Amino acid sequence: MEVFFALIFFISIFFVVYVYAGYPFLIACISFFKSKKIAESSTFEPFVTILIPAYNEEAGIRETLKNKVALEYPDHKKEILVISDDSQDLTDEIVKEFSGVGVRLLRQEPRAGKTSGLNMAVPYARGDVLVFSDANSIYAHDALIMLVRNFADPSVGYVTGRMVYTNPDGSSIGDGCSAYMKYENWLRKMETRAGSIVGVDGGIDAVRRELYSPMNPDQLPDFVLPLKVLEKGFRVIYEPGAILKEPSLNRVQDEHKMRVRVTLRALWALYDMRHLLSIGKYGMFAFQLWSHKVFRYLCFVFLIGAYASSLALAGTHRFYGVFFLLQTAAYMGALLSPLLEKRGLRLRPLYLFYYFTLVNFSAASGFLKFLRGQKQVFWTPRKG
């Protein structure tokens, strides 16, 4: 049994390190030796349709529409479609206020979720390029230009921008979310140089109109649509110059619910598109999909494996005993982090590990829902 637990221990440690450090190092090396350029052009100005799904967004939809209307882009080459998902508040009335400046309202009844709303709206879009925005997404003034310029390259089919989470209250959840996003954005930059990325932000994305494929209501459009674009032979890339600012979540419960929802829908997307995991057929991209997504969502399994096996081996060798104590101290520190924060004591390594633990706990919760066959169709707006 000692050999068995030792094997579990080293396999678990290998995958935890590989997911968060090994794969990023490998993709950075690949991007250095095999950098794929993008033939972008700032003068490339196709007709653009901005799609904004909204459900009871009266609190922020006006500011969002003002932002989109004011974006630097020719007005005669831009339209904005708001898809109200059976909103019961003043969302629709506020949207109608902008009817004279290129904003159209489409209403989906009964409520059917974000993905169904996009499927319903795309046939009404006149744009050659579709841009996806959340109802609380505030773009930088030149974000649209920065996104669209990449489509001058015929190999590019999908572009995602850079999400920057603002954290005015300085909470550990907000700081952890911001640090995690910086890490993800760096990784996307490396993946773009290597060819294509495997994860996007639904709040600032763009796709060629002819590459949009209708999706099942339960599928995560931020995940499934890019995979379908890649499947058709086009690149999915990251544009750091297209900036979106959104407020980070500051409550543990909100961040946990959001992470569980994203994990659950992403796992179903991976299941639906599982043929892309074939290394023999899809090569480099399949390798990225396994490394960046599958192993990332399953990292909680390796964390549990490392902890349980080190506990089982603690009495056999000092190394395992020390490792078990270090893990225990780290998890205890993560649990105590909110209490220490309330007392004014914020230790950066501690709250970063707290967020790391929260992300993996949420992934475990989402995975259990996936095993039970649960699906989540309705889209829940982010709360800042």
Beta strands, then each sheet from edge to edge (+ up, - down):
strand 1: 48-54
strand 2: 78-84
strand 3: 103-107
strand 4: 129-133
strand 5: 138-139
strand 6: 156-166
strand 7: 204-208
strand 8: 235-247
sheet 1: 3+ 2+ 1+ 4+ 7- 6+ 8+ 5-
end
